[in-house]
Amino acid sequence: MKIILRASAVCILLAGSALALTGERMPEIPLDKMSAAQRSVADAIMSGPRQRMSGPFNAWLRSPDLADRLQKVGEYVRFNISLDRRINEMAILMTAQAWGSQYEWYAHEPLALKAGLDPAIIAAIGAGRKPDNMKDDEAIVWEDVVSMTLNVAHVKPPKDAQLPFQQAGR
């Protein structure tokens, strides 16, 4: 009897996983079934630097106005920020780890490697540890992101430190 119950539980678990993976929870909207507003946002995403619909966009398209605003912010932060891609991806991975965002980690770990972030630093961040042997700019990003994720109200620049970042427009 125990074997039957265990087998049934495993089958239910696998069926639930398969349901989630097939998109039945929130089915993908085919391009030809999108409203004009949804299609406009999808076209903007696919013609932009991402070049494809992936990640949160399927869910966001349920509210095209919100989707358009969020994808523009995401595009700016990822592709148009003044930070070096290596430390930008480091900050993204740190935030993904702090909030337990598995998809964000999955999507950005390869980008961090491609941008030149040391695999040992990525491993330490993934384990929730402060990495050893960080470069100066990485150490600043570490301290700032830790401060922001733990206590947003008390983020301060390092005292009398010359920051290696340039403010946009200056």
CORGITA-V567256 format. One record per residue. PSI is psi in radians with two decimals (999 if undefined). Layout:
# CORGITA-V567256
PSI
PSI
This chain:
# CORGITA-V567256
-0.73
-0.66
-0.72
-0.74
-0.76
-0.78
-0.70
-0.73
-0.74
-0.74
-0.73
-0.75
-0.81
-0.68
-0.71
-0.72
-0.75
-0.69
-0.78
-0.73
-0.48
-0.08
0.18
-0.47
-0.75
1.50
2.53
2.46
2.01
2.57
-0.70
-0.13
-0.03
2.61
2.94
-0.71
-0.75
-0.75
-0.65
-0.76
-0.78
-0.75
-0.70
-0.71
-0.82
-0.45
-0.09
-2.90
-0.36
-0.65
0.12
2.81
1.96
3.09
-2.37
-0.03
-0.63
-0.77
-0.76
-0.55
-0.23
-0.35
1.53
-0.65
-0.80
-0.76
-0.76
-0.77
-0.81
-0.71
-0.55
-0.73
-0.81
-0.72
-0.76
-0.87
-0.61
-0.68
-0.31
0.20
2.71
-0.15
2.61
2.44
-0.62
-0.84
-0.44
-0.79
-0.59
-0.80
-0.68
-0.79
-0.68
-0.73
-0.74
-0.74
-0.76
-0.64
0.02
0.57
1.62
-0.69
-0.75
-0.71
-0.86
-0.73
-0.58
-0.26
-0.82
-0.56
-0.63
-0.74
-0.80
-0.58
-0.13
0.22
2.30
2.24
-0.54
-0.62
-0.74
-0.76
-0.74
-0.77
-0.78
-0.55
-0.03
0.36
2.70
2.19
2.61
2.77
0.74
2.63
2.87
-0.80
-0.58
-0.68
-0.68
-0.78
-0.75
-0.91
-0.75
-0.79
-0.72
-0.78
-0.75
-0.66
-0.43
-0.58
1.52
-0.59
-0.27
0.46
2.22
2.57
2.73
2.40
2.18
0.47
2.50
1.90
2.44
0.16
2.57
2.39
2.37
2.41
0.05
999
